[in-house]
Amino acid sequence: MNAKANTDAPRAWQRMLSGRRLDLLDPSPLDIEIEDIAHGLARVARWNGQTRGDHTFSVAEHSLLVEAIAGDLDTSVPAKHRLAALLHDAPEYVIGDLISPFKAALPLDYRTFEARLLAAIHLRFGLPAELPEETAKLIKRADKIAAYYEAVGLAGFSQSEARRFFGPPKRLSPALVTTLTALRPLPASEGEDRFLKRFHELAR
């Protein structure tokens, strides 16, 4: 009876290129590898792929922007919290990047599902399952600023439209603004390499 029940149960795990099998309903930190995260995020498109350029603008590239913006907004933020900023969208390496309007329309509790996976990722890399409120707010603010520049530079939004949805970007250094106003999508392999390099710099 039990054997039949196990056979009939739907598969809830995904096999990674590393060979790990990640249970999506009960994710274990032991089944999470940064190489799998980098590979997946570099191949997940932001904005459902509706961006200019010969390549998709990936979640890996977005994650690098958010980490850089968080560090620019608060130069005293510790490396482990910058690492959390880099990993803020890490669950999307297996569940994809659903745009906000679609998340709101889903009948399931998507955000709880996403939060459970992010907590496992945090534990895998020595971060608290739940970030301090101040750090979480900083990352959220950096996320919205990144979305603003992506929207205007890549996704066809006007500045006024982007400000309405994401708020006006403020308090950034001129050097970073220059970078953010010249975004270009990278080949997946380059986005993956840059993400991995930054991860190892922050995790040292």
C-alpha positions in Angstrom: 0.0 0.0 0.0 2.7 2.5 1.0 4.8 1.5 -2.1 1.9 2.2 -4.4 1.2 5.5 -2.6 4.8 6.6 -3.1 4.6 5.6 -6.8 1.4 7.6 -7.4 2.7 10.7 -5.6 3.5 13.5 -8.0 7.2 14.4 -8.3 8.0 17.5 -6.4 11.7 17.7 -6.9 13.9 19.0 -9.7 17.2 17.5 -10.8 20.0 20.1 -11.1 23.0 19.9 -13.3 25.1 19.4 -10.2 23.2 16.1 -9.7 21.3 17.5 -6.7 17.6 16.8 -6.4 15.9 19.8 -4.8 12.5 19.1 -3.2 10.5 22.2 -4.1 7.9 21.6 -1.3 10.4 20.9 1.4 13.7 22.3 0.2 16.9 21.3 2.1 19.9 23.6 2.3 22.0 20.5 1.6 20.6 20.2 -1.9 21.4 23.8 -2.9 24.6 24.7 -4.8 25.7 28.1 -5.9 26.7 26.8 -9.3 23.1 25.7 -9.9 21.7 29.0 -8.8 24.1 31.0 -11.1 23.4 28.8 -14.1 19.6 29.0 -13.6 19.4 32.7 -12.9 21.6 33.6 -15.9 19.0 31.9 -18.1 15.8 33.3 -16.5 14.6 36.4 -18.3 13.5 39.5 -16.5 10.3 41.2 -17.8 9.2 38.0 -19.5 11.8 38.5 -22.1 10.3 41.8 -23.2 13.5 43.7 -23.3 15.7 45.3 -26.0 18.9 43.6 -27.1 20.3 40.5 -28.7 20.2 38.6 -25.4 17.6 38.3 -22.6 18.2 40.5 -19.5 18.6 37.8 -16.9 17.8 37.6 -13.2 21.5 37.1 -12.6 22.2 40.5 -14.1 19.3 42.0 -12.1 20.7 40.5 -8.9 24.1 42.0 -9.5 22.4 45.4 -9.9 20.5 45.1 -6.7 23.6 44.2 -4.8 25.5 47.1 -6.2 22.7 49.5 -5.5 22.3 48.3 -1.9 26.0 48.9 -1.3 25.8 52.3 -2.9 22.8 53.4 -0.8 24.5 52.2 2.4 28.2 52.0 2.2 28.4 50.5 5.8 26.2 47.5 5.0 28.2 44.3 5.9 29.3 41.9 3.2 26.9 39.2 4.4 23.9 41.5 3.9 25.3 42.4 0.4 25.4 38.7 -0.2 21.7 38.5 0.8 21.0 41.3 -1.7 22.8 39.2 -4.4 20.7 36.2 -3.5 17.4 38.1 -3.1 15.8 36.5 -6.2 17.7 33.2 -5.9 14.5 31.0 -5.7 13.8 32.0 -9.3 16.6 29.6 -10.4 14.0 26.8 -10.1 10.6 28.6 -10.0 11.2 31.2 -12.6 10.5 35.0 -12.6 6.8 35.6 -12.5 5.9 39.2 -13.1 4.1 40.9 -10.2 0.7 41.2 -11.9 0.7 37.4 -12.5 1.7 36.6 -8.9 -1.2 38.7 -7.7 -3.6 36.7 -9.8 -2.4 33.2 -8.7 -4.8 31.2 -6.5 -1.9 29.6 -4.5 0.2 31.3 -1.9 3.2 31.8 -4.1 5.0 34.1 -1.8 5.0 31.6 1.1 6.4 29.0 -1.3 9.1 31.4 -2.5 10.0 32.5 1.0 10.5 28.8 2.1 12.9 28.3 -0.7 14.8 31.5 0.0 15.1 30.6 3.7 16.8 27.3 2.7 19.1 29.2 0.4 20.1 31.6 3.1 20.8 28.8 5.5 23.0 27.0 2.9 25.2 30.1 2.6 25.4 31.1 6.3 22.7 33.8 6.3 19.8 34.0 8.7 16.6 32.5 7.4 14.9 35.8 7.9 16.8 39.0 7.4 16.7 42.0 9.9 14.0 44.4 8.9 16.4 47.2 8.1 18.3 45.0 5.7 15.1 43.6 4.1 14.0 47.2 3.5 17.3 48.2 2.0 17.2 45.3 -0.5 13.6 46.1 -1.4 14.5 49.7 -2.1 17.5 48.6 -4.2 15.2 46.2 -6.0 12.8 48.9 -7.0 15.6 51.2 -8.1 17.0 48.4 -10.3 13.5 47.8 -11.7 13.2 51.5 -12.6 16.4 51.6 -14.6 15.6 48.3 -16.3 12.1 49.5 -17.2 13.3 52.7 -18.8 16.5 51.4 -20.3 15.4 48.0 -21.5 11.6 47.4 -21.2 10.2 50.4 -23.1 8.7 52.3 -20.1 8.7 56.1 -20.1 10.4 57.8 -17.1 7.1 59.0 -15.8 5.5 55.6 -16.1 8.5 53.9 -14.3 8.3 56.5 -11.5 4.6 55.7 -11.0 5.3 52.0 -10.6 8.7 51.9 -8.9 9.1 55.3 -7.4 11.9 57.9 -8.3 15.4 56.6 -7.9 17.2 58.7 -5.3 20.6 59.1 -3.5 22.7 57.2 -5.9 26.3 58.0 -6.7 27.0 59.6 -10.1 29.2 56.7 -11.1 26.5 54.1 -10.4 23.8 56.2 -12.2 26.1 56.2 -15.3 26.2 52.4 -15.1 22.5 52.1 -14.6 21.7 54.3 -17.6 23.8 52.2 -19.9 22.4 48.7 -19.2 22.9 46.0 -21.9 21.9 42.4 -21.7 24.7 39.9 -21.5 25.1 36.4 -23.0 24.0 33.8 -20.4 27.5 32.5 -19.9 28.9 35.9 -19.1 26.0 36.7 -16.7 26.6 33.4 -14.9 30.3 34.0 -14.6 29.8 37.5 -13.2 27.3 36.3 -10.7 29.6 33.5 -9.5 32.5 35.9 -9.2 30.6 38.4 -7.1 29.2 35.6 -4.9 32.7 34.3 -4.1 34.0 37.9 -3.4 31.2 38.5 -0.9 31.3 35.0 0.7 35.0 35.0 1.5 
